[in-house]
């Protein structure tokens, strides 16, 4: 029989296990990050988000990844789909929500935006990539529901 301390110690681990990406999801996010790094190496920081989006679109194609851009995301309220203006920058391979930023720094509101998109879309894995950093790895956040 488990003690109360053992239950407290093991409970967070169990919660974390459900929030880990599968091997396929990890491979996909690695490919997306690789494409983003290629774009960042070529362009550097300080451009507009739209420039990174256009270039990343091309790079994802070169990597052989299927995606959709500016995906409308309705809110379902009492069985009615409402267009509230939510648009996901990219949905890659119908599995990963990809949000791009070109801002001074990622704030909690940007991470909340990604989590909202994951919940509303029903997808599990999301990447938030801020291109306005000297080293791109410092601008990447991955979230898993």
Secondary structure as a PSIPRED ss2 file (coil, helix, strand):
# PSIPRED VFORMAT (PSIPRED V4.0)

   1 X C   1.000  0.000  0.000
   2 X C   1.000  0.000  0.000
   3 X C   1.000  0.000  0.000
   4 X H   0.000  1.000  0.000
   5 X H   0.000  1.000  0.000
   6 X H   0.000  1.000  0.000
   7 X H   0.000  1.000  0.000
   8 X H   0.000  1.000  0.000
   9 X H   0.000  1.000  0.000
  10 X H   0.000  1.000  0.000
  11 X H   0.000  1.000  0.000
  12 X H   0.000  1.000  0.000
  13 X H   0.000  1.000  0.000
  14 X H   0.000  1.000  0.000
  15 X H   0.000  1.000  0.000
  16 X H   0.000  1.000  0.000
  17 X H   0.000  1.000  0.000
  18 X H   0.000  1.000  0.000
  19 X C   1.000  0.000  0.000
  20 X C   1.000  0.000  0.000
  21 X C   1.000  0.000  0.000
  22 X C   1.000  0.000  0.000
  23 X H   0.000  1.000  0.000
  24 X H   0.000  1.000  0.000
  25 X H   0.000  1.000  0.000
  26 X H   0.000  1.000  0.000
  27 X H   0.000  1.000  0.000
  28 X H   0.000  1.000  0.000
  29 X H   0.000  1.000  0.000
  30 X H   0.000  1.000  0.000
  31 X H   0.000  1.000  0.000
  32 X H   0.000  1.000  0.000
  33 X H   0.000  1.000  0.000
  34 X H   0.000  1.000  0.000
  35 X H   0.000  1.000  0.000
  36 X H   0.000  1.000  0.000
  37 X H   0.000  1.000  0.000
  38 X H   0.000  1.000  0.000
  39 X H   0.000  1.000  0.000
  40 X H   0.000  1.000  0.000
  41 X H   0.000  1.000  0.000
  42 X H   0.000  1.000  0.000
  43 X H   0.000  1.000  0.000
  44 X C   1.000  0.000  0.000
  45 X C   1.000  0.000  0.000
  46 X C   1.000  0.000  0.000
  47 X C   1.000  0.000  0.000
  48 X C   1.000  0.000  0.000
  49 X H   0.000  1.000  0.000
  50 X H   0.000  1.000  0.000
  51 X H   0.000  1.000  0.000
  52 X H   0.000  1.000  0.000
  53 X H   0.000  1.000  0.000
  54 X H   0.000  1.000  0.000
  55 X H   0.000  1.000  0.000
  56 X H   0.000  1.000  0.000
  57 X H   0.000  1.000  0.000
  58 X H   0.000  1.000  0.000
  59 X H   0.000  1.000  0.000
  60 X H   0.000  1.000  0.000
  61 X H   0.000  1.000  0.000
  62 X H   0.000  1.000  0.000
  63 X C   1.000  0.000  0.000
  64 X C   1.000  0.000  0.000
  65 X C   1.000  0.000  0.000
  66 X C   1.000  0.000  0.000
  67 X E   0.000  0.000  1.000
  68 X E   0.000  0.000  1.000
  69 X E   0.000  0.000  1.000
  70 X E   0.000  0.000  1.000
  71 X E   0.000  0.000  1.000
  72 X E   0.000  0.000  1.000
  73 X C   1.000  0.000  0.000
  74 X C   1.000  0.000  0.000
  75 X E   0.000  0.000  1.000
  76 X E   0.000  0.000  1.000
  77 X E   0.000  0.000  1.000
  78 X C   1.000  0.000  0.000
  79 X C   1.000  0.000  0.000
  80 X E   0.000  0.000  1.000
  81 X E   0.000  0.000  1.000
  82 X E   0.000  0.000  1.000
  83 X C   1.000  0.000  0.000
  84 X C   1.000  0.000  0.000
  85 X C   1.000  0.000  0.000
  86 X C   1.000  0.000  0.000
  87 X E   0.000  0.000  1.000
  88 X E   0.000  0.000  1.000
  89 X E   0.000  0.000  1.000
  90 X E   0.000  0.000  1.000
  91 X E   0.000  0.000  1.000
  92 X E   0.000  0.000  1.000
  93 X C   1.000  0.000  0.000
  94 X C   1.000  0.000  0.000
  95 X C   1.000  0.000  0.000
  96 X E   0.000  0.000  1.000
  97 X E   0.000  0.000  1.000
  98 X E   0.000  0.000  1.000
  99 X E   0.000  0.000  1.000
 100 X E   0.000  0.000  1.000
 101 X E   0.000  0.000  1.000
 102 X C   1.000  0.000  0.000
 103 X C   1.000  0.000  0.000
 104 X C   1.000  0.000  0.000
 105 X C   1.000  0.000  0.000
 106 X C   1.000  0.000  0.000
 107 X C   1.000  0.000  0.000
 108 X H   0.000  1.000  0.000
 109 X H   0.000  1.000  0.000
 110 X H   0.000  1.000  0.000
 111 X H   0.000  1.000  0.000
 112 X H   0.000  1.000  0.000
 113 X H   0.000  1.000  0.000
 114 X H   0.000  1.000  0.000
 115 X H   0.000  1.000  0.000
 116 X H   0.000  1.000  0.000
 117 X H   0.000  1.000  0.000
 118 X H   0.000  1.000  0.000
 119 X H   0.000  1.000  0.000
 120 X H   0.000  1.000  0.000
 121 X H   0.000  1.000  0.000
 122 X C   1.000  0.000  0.000
 123 X C   1.000  0.000  0.000
 124 X C   1.000  0.000  0.000
 125 X E   0.000  0.000  1.000
 126 X E   0.000  0.000  1.000
 127 X E   0.000  0.000  1.000
 128 X E   0.000  0.000  1.000
 129 X E   0.000  0.000  1.000
 130 X E   0.000  0.000  1.000
 131 X C   1.000  0.000  0.000
 132 X C   1.000  0.000  0.000
 133 X C   1.000  0.000  0.000
 134 X C   1.000  0.000  0.000
 135 X C   1.000  0.000  0.000
 136 X H   0.000  1.000  0.000
 137 X H   0.000  1.000  0.000
 138 X H   0.000  1.000  0.000
 139 X H   0.000  1.000  0.000
 140 X E   0.000  0.000  1.000
 141 X E   0.000  0.000  1.000
 142 X E   0.000  0.000  1.000
 143 X E   0.000  0.000  1.000
 144 X E   0.000  0.000  1.000
 145 X C   1.000  0.000  0.000
